[in-house]
Amino acid sequence: MGKQTELKAAPGPPSKKRFRFQKGKERIAGLQSELQLHAKTQSYSNFLLANTATEPFHDELALLGELYTNERFQQLFRKLRRITNSTPQLLHHLTQVVAILETNVRDFPKDPDVMIPVLKLYVALAKDLQKEFYPHFATSLPHILSIIDKTNPELTADVFKTLSMLFKHLQAQVLADMSVLHKFYGVLVGHPQEYVREFAANVFAVLLRKVKSGHAFQSYVLKYLSALVRGITSHDGSNASSLLDHDHVLDGTAKLFFAVMKNVQAQFHSRTKELLPLLLQAFDPSQQVSAEQATFPTNHDDITYDISKRVVGMLRRYTTAEHAPVVWTSLLDATSRAVAAVRPPPAYIARLCNLVALFVSYKQGDLVGKGDAIRRPLLVVVQTLLSKCVAHTDELRESVLNLLSQCAFALQGDFYDAIGTIYTTPTLPDAADVDAFTDKLLSLLPVVAVAKYVLPKASLYAAAQHQKGPVALLQSFSVLVDWIELHQHDDATYGGGVLTRQA
């Protein structure tokens, strides 16, 4: 009886069910990984095919004819088989073959049983004929892209796999004539469906990495940004539209540049050192003049800054402190050069400060690391900004103070000492809202830091406001009094005392 009880209590055999229902996000994530690896995994298959078959299109057609037995594809198969028995015959009937493929795309654009083999045949054409097929590449692209179905991620992923292989086999021709792709950037990179934008970014990123380094790459990126801005502006008919109206294309462009820069395991591609500085210069008015990029729309800087900010946000979520120095170098170098310029544009420096603050604030300074490799040059940049830029425009002053507060909150240490310089800056204009900065510090910093680094100099600054009248004096002191009232019983002051409000 005891043995039977043991048998009943024993766990049953493991389930043989190998598949489970996947949500849409899980399916798309799997397709995203598959698409990124597609070019690498296909290269070996193509090597085998190249060494075992002399007529890739004919062999591919024969294989697909066996795999896809539905009548819709079999009709296509029979039409092509008669005129593609050899590569010379295929070349002779190439225009007819392309027309047959295009007809099937128009007739069955959402049918995977027809479109998947048709896409494979497009790839086989490019591999078999290469430069002979390229004259038909531009006319074939719209038909291939028409297969994209936002309700069918798997079929859409197959479209982008096809694009990646077409770019691979026609790489020399496409790189020499990148303009053929320009009119498709908006359709793909600016697609309303986010996963389509991500697919497009990963496919186009592989091609952008192949653009020759140096002037050619710089020219292409700047021309792309210029065309993007002009397209947005001409679409609106004015420069006054909100960037929210173009969120898809801005997000897709940021995803494209991010895909160019990212590598595996939180690391960055070698092109990051070239691309990121270009993006940071793109919204610098002085760089535009020197590059003779005249007649820019008035919102050019706003659009390019928005893209750069999105890219920096993606970079900080992707990397770790170990691999972040390449980004830090670009951010700090760009800021230092802007401050050292003969006539530094205040708005440009303010935006760079915002990007640095964005990177500093991530997980309370996690990307800065533990050592002084980043902390020390960051402190130098902040001190330079405080000494040279805090007395400029309201926008720049607000950005510098925001950067300082983020550094003090996340990194502490020497950045606490820098706080006091705000209250003793002789060139600080009367319009500077120091009280708002003090209030922000009081809300961010620990009680100990406030008592030691903020209260003493902030109190002296508040006392000096009597020269401006009783209203300014009371306003400055009220910020401090409110904080003391809140923390009067905290055992967190320095010097062994307890912070209390004296009568």
C-alpha positions as CSV (number, residue, x, y, z in Angstrom):
1,M,0.0,0.0,0.0
2,G,2.8,2.3,0.9
3,K,4.5,1.6,-2.4
4,Q,1.4,2.4,-4.3
5,T,1.1,5.7,-2.4
6,E,4.7,6.5,-3.4
7,L,3.9,5.7,-7.1
8,K,0.9,8.0,-7.0
9,A,2.9,10.8,-5.4
10,A,5.7,10.6,-8.0
11,P,5.7,13.4,-10.5
12,G,4.5,12.6,-14.0
13,P,6.7,12.5,-17.1
14,P,7.8,15.8,-18.4
15,S,5.5,17.4,-20.9
16,K,6.3,16.7,-24.5
17,K,4.7,20.0,-25.5
18,R,7.5,22.0,-27.2
19,F,5.7,25.1,-28.2
20,R,3.7,27.7,-26.4
21,F,1.7,30.7,-27.4
22,Q,3.9,33.8,-28.0
23,K,2.6,37.3,-27.6
24,G,3.2,39.8,-30.4
25,K,6.2,41.4,-28.7
26,E,7.9,38.0,-28.2
27,R,7.4,37.1,-31.8
28,I,8.8,40.4,-33.0
29,A,11.8,40.2,-30.6
30,G,12.6,36.7,-32.0
31,L,12.3,38.0,-35.6
32,Q,14.5,41.0,-34.7
33,S,17.3,38.7,-33.5
34,E,16.9,36.4,-36.5
35,L,17.1,39.3,-38.9
36,Q,20.3,40.7,-37.3
37,L,22.0,37.3,-37.7
38,H,20.6,36.6,-41.1
39,A,23.5,37.9,-43.2
40,K,26.0,36.0,-41.1
41,T,24.2,32.7,-41.1
42,Q,23.4,33.0,-44.9
43,S,27.1,33.6,-45.8
44,Y,28.1,30.0,-45.2
45,S,25.0,28.7,-47.1
46,N,25.9,30.9,-50.0
47,F,29.5,29.7,-49.9
48,L,28.2,26.1,-50.2
49,L,25.8,27.0,-53.0
50,A,28.5,28.8,-54.9
51,N,30.7,25.7,-54.8
52,T,28.1,23.1,-55.6
53,A,25.9,24.9,-58.1
54,T,26.8,26.7,-61.3
55,E,23.3,28.1,-61.9
56,P,21.9,29.4,-58.5
57,F,18.6,30.8,-60.0
58,H,17.8,27.5,-61.8
59,D,18.6,25.4,-58.8
60,E,16.7,27.7,-56.4
61,L,13.6,27.6,-58.7
62,A,13.7,23.8,-58.9
63,L,13.9,23.5,-55.1
64,L,11.1,26.0,-54.5
65,G,9.0,24.1,-57.1
66,E,9.3,21.0,-54.8
67,L,8.6,22.9,-51.6
68,Y,5.7,25.1,-52.6
69,T,3.1,22.9,-54.3
70,N,0.1,25.4,-54.1
71,E,-1.3,26.1,-57.5
72,R,-0.7,29.8,-57.3
73,F,3.0,29.4,-57.1
74,Q,3.1,26.4,-59.4
75,Q,1.7,28.6,-62.2
76,L,4.6,31.0,-61.7
77,F,7.0,28.0,-61.5
78,R,5.9,26.6,-64.9
79,K,6.2,30.0,-66.5
80,L,9.8,30.5,-65.3
81,R,11.0,27.0,-65.8
82,R,10.7,27.2,-69.5
83,I,12.9,30.3,-69.9
84,T,15.5,29.9,-67.1
85,N,17.2,26.5,-67.7
86,S,20.6,28.1,-67.8
87,T,22.2,31.4,-66.8
88,P,22.6,32.6,-70.4
89,Q,18.9,31.8,-71.0
90,L,18.0,33.6,-67.8
91,L,20.0,36.7,-68.9
92,H,18.3,36.7,-72.3
93,H,14.8,36.6,-70.7
94,L,15.6,38.7,-67.6
95,T,13.1,41.5,-68.4
96,Q,10.4,38.9,-68.8
97,V,11.4,37.1,-65.6
98,V,11.3,40.3,-63.6
99,A,7.9,41.2,-65.1
100,I,6.5,37.7,-64.1
101,L,7.7,38.2,-60.5
102,E,6.2,41.7,-60.3
103,T,2.9,40.4,-61.6
104,N,2.7,37.8,-58.9
105,V,3.6,40.4,-56.2
106,R,0.7,42.6,-57.5
107,D,-1.7,39.6,-57.5
108,F,-0.8,37.9,-54.2
109,P,0.9,40.6,-52.0
110,K,-0.3,39.2,-48.7
111,D,-0.1,35.5,-49.5
112,P,3.0,34.0,-47.7
113,D,2.8,30.8,-49.8
114,V,3.5,32.8,-52.9
115,M,5.5,35.8,-51.6
116,I,8.1,33.8,-49.6
117,P,9.3,31.9,-52.7
118,V,9.1,35.0,-54.9
119,L,11.4,36.8,-52.4
120,K,13.8,34.0,-52.6
121,L,13.8,34.2,-56.4
122,Y,14.6,37.9,-56.2
123,V,17.7,37.0,-54.1
124,A,18.7,34.2,-56.5
125,L,18.5,36.7,-59.4
126,A,20.8,39.1,-57.6
127,K,23.3,36.3,-56.7
128,D,23.3,34.7,-60.2
129,L,23.4,37.9,-62.3
130,Q,24.7,40.6,-59.9
131,K,25.6,43.7,-62.0
132,E,23.4,42.5,-64.8
133,F,20.4,42.5,-62.5
134,Y,21.1,45.9,-61.0
135,P,19.3,47.9,-63.7
136,H,16.2,46.2,-62.5
137,F,16.9,46.7,-58.9
138,A,15.4,50.2,-58.6
139,T,12.1,49.1,-60.3
140,S,11.9,45.9,-58.3
141,L,12.3,47.6,-54.9
142,P,8.8,49.1,-54.7
143,H,7.2,45.8,-55.5
144,I,9.3,44.0,-52.8
145,L,8.4,46.7,-50.3
146,S,4.7,46.4,-51.1
147,I,4.7,42.9,-49.5
148,I,5.3,44.5,-46.1
149,D,2.2,43.7,-43.9
150,K,2.1,45.3,-40.5
151,T,-0.3,42.5,-39.4
152,N,2.2,39.8,-40.4
153,P,5.6,40.3,-38.7
154,E,6.9,37.0,-40.1
155,L,6.3,38.0,-43.7
156,T,7.6,41.5,-43.1
157,A,10.8,40.0,-41.6
158,D,11.2,37.9,-44.8
159,V,11.0,41.2,-46.8
160,F,13.9,42.7,-44.9
161,K,15.9,39.5,-45.1
162,T,15.5,39.8,-48.8
163,L,16.7,43.4,-48.7
164,S,19.7,42.4,-46.7
165,M,20.7,39.7,-49.2
166,L,20.1,42.0,-52.2
167,F,22.4,44.6,-50.5
168,K,24.9,41.9,-50.0
169,H,25.0,40.6,-53.6
170,L,24.7,44.1,-55.1
171,Q,26.9,45.9,-52.6
172,A,29.3,47.5,-55.0
173,Q,26.6,48.8,-57.2
174,V,24.4,50.1,-54.4
175,L,27.3,51.8,-52.6
176,A,28.2,53.6,-55.8
177,D,24.6,54.8,-56.2
178,M,23.1,55.2,-52.8
179,S,20.6,57.7,-54.1
180,V,18.5,54.8,-55.4
181,L,17.5,54.1,-51.8
182,H,16.8,57.6,-50.7
183,K,13.1,57.7,-51.6
184,F,12.5,54.5,-49.6
185,Y,14.0,55.8,-46.4
186,G,10.9,57.7,-45.4
187,V,8.6,54.7,-46.2
188,L,10.6,52.3,-44.1
189,V,12.5,54.2,-41.5
190,G,9.4,56.4,-40.9
191,H,6.9,53.5,-41.0
192,P,4.0,53.8,-38.4
193,Q,4.7,50.4,-37.0
194,E,7.7,50.4,-34.7
195,Y,8.9,46.9,-35.4
196,V,9.1,47.8,-39.1
197,R,11.2,50.8,-38.3
198,E,13.5,48.5,-36.3
199,F,13.8,46.0,-39.1
200,A,14.6,48.8,-41.5
201,A,17.2,50.3,-39.2
202,N,19.1,47.0,-38.8
203,V,19.1,46.3,-42.6
204,F,20.1,49.8,-43.6
205,A,22.7,50.0,-40.8
206,V,24.7,47.2,-42.4
207,L,24.9,49.1,-45.6
208,L,25.8,52.4,-44.0
209,R,28.7,50.7,-42.3
210,K,30.1,49.9,-45.7
211,V,30.2,53.5,-46.9
212,K,33.9,54.5,-47.2
213,S,35.2,56.1,-44.0
214,G,36.2,59.8,-44.0
215,H,34.7,62.5,-46.2
216,A,32.4,60.1,-48.0
217,F,30.8,58.9,-44.8
218,Q,30.6,62.4,-43.3
219,S,29.0,63.8,-46.5
220,Y,26.5,61.0,-46.7
221,V,25.3,61.4,-43.1
222,L,25.0,65.2,-43.4
223,K,23.2,65.0,-46.7
224,Y,20.8,62.5,-45.2
225,L,20.0,64.8,-42.3
226,S,19.6,67.7,-44.6
227,A,17.2,65.8,-46.9
228,L,15.3,64.7,-43.8
229,V,14.9,68.2,-42.5
230,R,13.9,69.5,-46.0
231,G,11.4,66.7,-46.4
232,I,9.7,67.4,-43.0
233,T,9.6,71.1,-43.7
234,S,8.3,70.8,-47.3
235,H,5.6,68.3,-46.0
236,D,4.4,70.9,-43.6
237,G,4.6,73.9,-45.9
238,S,6.1,75.9,-42.9
239,N,8.7,75.6,-40.3
240,A,6.3,76.0,-37.4
241,S,5.0,72.4,-37.1
242,S,5.6,70.4,-34.0
243,L,8.2,67.6,-34.0
244,L,5.5,65.4,-32.6
245,D,3.9,65.4,-36.0
246,H,6.9,63.5,-37.3
247,D,7.7,61.3,-34.4
248,H,7.9,58.1,-36.6
249,V,10.5,59.4,-39.0
250,L,12.6,60.9,-36.2
251,D,12.4,57.8,-34.1
252,G,13.3,55.6,-37.1
253,T,16.3,57.8,-38.0
254,A,17.5,57.6,-34.4
255,K,17.1,53.8,-34.6
256,L,19.1,53.7,-37.8
257,F,22.0,55.7,-36.4
258,F,21.9,53.6,-33.2
259,A,21.9,50.4,-35.2
260,V,25.1,51.6,-37.0
261,M,26.8,52.2,-33.6
262,K,25.7,49.3,-31.5
263,N,27.7,46.0,-31.5
264,V,27.2,42.9,-29.4
265,Q,27.1,42.6,-25.6
266,A,26.7,46.3,-24.8
267,Q,29.8,47.2,-27.0
268,F,30.0,49.7,-29.8
269,H,30.9,49.3,-33.5
270,S,34.1,51.0,-34.7
271,R,32.0,53.5,-36.7
272,T,30.7,55.0,-33.4
273,K,33.9,57.2,-33.2
274,E,33.0,58.7,-36.5
275,L,29.2,58.8,-36.5
276,L,28.5,60.2,-33.0
277,P,30.7,63.3,-33.3
278,L,28.9,64.0,-36.7
279,L,25.5,63.9,-34.9
280,L,26.8,66.2,-32.2
281,Q,28.0,68.7,-34.8
282,A,24.8,68.5,-36.9
283,F,22.9,71.0,-34.7
284,D,25.9,73.4,-34.4
285,P,25.1,76.6,-36.5
286,S,28.8,77.4,-36.9
287,Q,29.6,74.0,-38.4
288,Q,26.8,74.5,-40.9
289,V,28.3,77.7,-42.1
290,S,31.8,76.3,-42.4
291,A,30.5,73.4,-44.3
292,E,28.7,75.8,-46.7
293,Q,25.4,74.1,-46.1
294,A,23.5,77.3,-46.8
295,T,19.7,78.0,-46.8
296,F,18.8,75.6,-44.0
297,P,15.2,75.7,-42.8
298,T,14.9,77.5,-39.5
299,N,14.1,74.3,-37.6
300,H,17.1,72.4,-38.8
301,D,18.9,72.6,-35.5
302,D,15.7,71.5,-33.6
303,I,15.2,68.4,-35.7
304,T,18.9,67.3,-35.7
305,Y,19.1,67.9,-31.9
306,D,15.9,65.9,-31.4
307,I,17.5,63.0,-33.3
308,S,20.8,63.2,-31.4
309,K,18.9,63.3,-28.1
310,R,17.0,60.1,-29.0
311,V,20.3,58.4,-30.1
312,V,22.0,59.3,-26.8
313,G,19.0,57.9,-24.9
314,M,19.3,54.6,-26.8
315,L,23.0,54.5,-26.2
316,R,22.7,54.9,-22.5
317,R,20.1,52.2,-22.2
318,Y,22.2,49.8,-24.2
319,T,25.7,50.1,-22.8
320,T,27.5,49.7,-19.5
321,A,30.2,51.7,-17.7
322,E,32.9,49.4,-19.1
323,H,32.0,50.2,-22.7
324,A,30.7,53.8,-22.3
325,P,34.0,55.7,-22.6
326,V,33.7,56.0,-26.4
327,V,30.4,57.9,-25.9
328,W,31.8,60.0,-23.1
329,T,34.8,61.0,-25.2
330,S,32.5,62.3,-28.0
331,L,30.2,64.2,-25.6
332,L,32.9,65.8,-23.5
333,D,35.1,66.7,-26.5
334,A,32.2,68.3,-28.3
335,T,31.3,70.3,-25.2
336,S,34.9,71.4,-24.6
337,R,35.3,72.5,-28.2
338,A,32.1,74.5,-28.2
339,V,33.0,76.3,-25.0
340,A,36.5,77.1,-26.3
341,A,35.2,78.5,-29.6
342,V,35.8,82.2,-30.3
343,R,32.0,82.8,-30.5
344,P,30.4,79.9,-28.9
345,P,26.6,79.6,-29.8
346,P,24.9,79.5,-26.4
347,A,22.0,77.4,-27.6
348,Y,24.3,74.8,-29.0
349,I,26.3,74.6,-25.7
350,A,23.1,74.4,-23.7
351,R,22.0,71.4,-25.8
352,L,25.3,69.6,-25.4
353,C,25.0,70.2,-21.6
354,N,21.5,68.5,-21.8
355,L,23.0,65.5,-23.6
356,V,25.8,65.1,-21.0
357,A,23.3,65.5,-18.2
358,L,21.2,62.8,-19.8
359,F,24.1,60.4,-19.8
360,V,25.2,61.4,-16.2
361,S,21.7,60.9,-14.8
362,Y,21.2,57.3,-16.1
363,K,20.9,55.1,-13.0
364,Q,22.4,57.8,-10.8
365,G,25.8,57.9,-12.6
366,D,26.2,54.2,-13.3
367,L,27.8,54.9,-16.7
368,V,30.5,57.1,-15.2
369,G,32.2,54.2,-13.5
370,K,34.1,54.0,-10.3
371,G,37.5,55.4,-11.3
372,D,38.6,58.9,-12.4
373,A,38.9,58.1,-16.1
374,I,35.6,59.8,-16.8
375,R,34.9,61.5,-13.5
376,R,37.9,63.8,-13.7
377,P,37.4,65.2,-17.3
378,L,33.7,65.5,-16.6
379,L,34.5,67.7,-13.5
380,V,36.9,69.8,-15.6
381,V,34.1,70.4,-18.2
382,V,31.6,71.3,-15.5
383,Q,34.0,73.8,-13.9
384,T,34.8,75.3,-17.3
385,L,31.1,75.8,-17.9
386,L,30.5,77.4,-14.5
387,S,33.4,79.8,-15.0
388,K,32.6,80.8,-18.7
389,C,29.0,80.1,-19.5
390,V,26.8,80.5,-16.4
391,A,26.5,84.3,-17.1
392,H,25.2,83.8,-20.7
393,T,21.6,83.3,-21.8
394,D,18.8,81.9,-19.6
395,E,18.7,78.7,-21.6
396,L,22.4,78.1,-21.3
397,R,22.5,78.9,-17.6
398,E,19.6,76.6,-16.9
399,S,21.3,73.8,-18.7
400,V,24.6,74.3,-16.9
401,L,22.9,74.3,-13.5
402,N,20.9,71.2,-14.5
403,L,24.1,69.4,-15.4
404,L,25.8,70.5,-12.2
405,S,22.8,69.3,-10.1
406,Q,22.7,65.9,-11.9
407,C,26.5,65.5,-11.3
408,A,26.2,66.4,-7.7
409,F,23.3,64.1,-7.1
410,A,24.7,61.1,-9.0
411,L,28.5,61.5,-8.4
412,Q,28.9,63.6,-5.3
413,G,32.5,64.1,-4.3
414,D,34.2,67.0,-6.0
415,F,31.0,68.1,-7.6
416,Y,29.7,69.2,-4.2
417,D,32.5,71.7,-4.0
418,A,31.6,73.1,-7.4
419,I,28.1,74.0,-6.1
420,G,29.3,76.9,-4.1
421,T,30.7,78.7,-7.1
422,I,27.2,79.5,-8.2
423,Y,26.5,81.7,-5.2
424,T,29.8,83.6,-5.5
425,T,29.9,84.2,-9.3
426,P,30.3,88.0,-9.6
427,T,29.0,88.1,-13.2
428,L,25.8,86.3,-12.5
429,P,23.0,88.4,-13.9
430,D,20.1,89.7,-11.8
431,A,17.7,87.7,-13.8
432,A,19.3,84.4,-12.8
433,D,16.9,82.2,-10.9
434,V,19.3,81.0,-8.3
435,D,16.5,80.3,-5.9
436,A,15.0,77.7,-8.3
437,F,18.5,76.1,-8.5
438,T,18.8,76.1,-4.7
439,D,15.3,74.5,-4.4
440,K,16.3,71.8,-6.9
441,L,19.5,71.0,-4.9
442,L,17.5,70.8,-1.7
443,S,15.2,68.3,-3.2
444,L,17.9,66.1,-4.8
445,L,20.9,66.1,-2.4
446,P,21.2,64.2,0.9
447,V,20.7,66.2,4.1
448,V,24.4,66.0,5.0
449,A,25.5,67.4,1.6
450,V,22.9,70.2,1.8
451,A,24.0,71.2,5.3
452,K,27.7,71.2,4.4
453,Y,27.8,72.5,0.9
454,V,24.6,74.3,0.1
455,L,23.2,76.1,3.2
456,P,26.3,78.1,4.2
457,K,26.8,79.8,0.8
458,A,23.1,79.9,-0.1
459,S,22.5,81.7,3.2
460,L,25.2,84.3,2.4
461,Y,23.7,84.7,-1.1
462,A,20.2,85.2,0.4
463,A,21.5,87.8,2.9
464,A,23.0,89.7,0.0
465,Q,19.6,90.0,-1.6
466,H,18.6,92.8,0.7
467,Q,20.2,95.1,-1.8
468,K,17.5,94.2,-4.3
469,G,14.7,94.9,-1.7
470,P,12.8,93.0,0.9
471,V,10.9,90.9,-1.6
472,A,14.0,89.3,-3.0
473,L,15.4,88.9,0.5
474,L,12.4,87.0,1.8
475,Q,12.1,84.9,-1.3
476,S,15.7,83.6,-1.1
477,F,15.4,82.9,2.7
478,S,12.0,81.3,2.4
479,V,13.5,78.4,0.3
480,L,16.0,77.7,3.0
481,V,13.6,78.1,5.9
482,D,11.2,75.7,4.4
483,W,13.9,73.0,4.0
484,I,15.1,73.6,7.6
485,E,11.5,73.2,8.8
486,L,11.2,69.9,7.1
487,H,14.5,68.5,8.3
488,Q,14.8,70.1,11.8
489,H,14.8,66.8,13.6
490,D,17.2,64.9,11.2
491,D,20.4,63.6,12.8
492,A,22.3,64.1,9.6
493,T,24.4,67.2,10.0
494,Y,28.2,67.5,10.0
495,G,30.5,68.4,12.8
496,G,28.6,66.2,15.4
497,G,25.7,68.7,15.7
498,V,22.1,68.2,15.0
499,L,20.3,70.4,12.5
500,T,17.6,72.4,14.3
501,R,15.7,75.5,13.7
502,Q,16.8,78.2,16.1
503,A,14.3,80.5,17.6
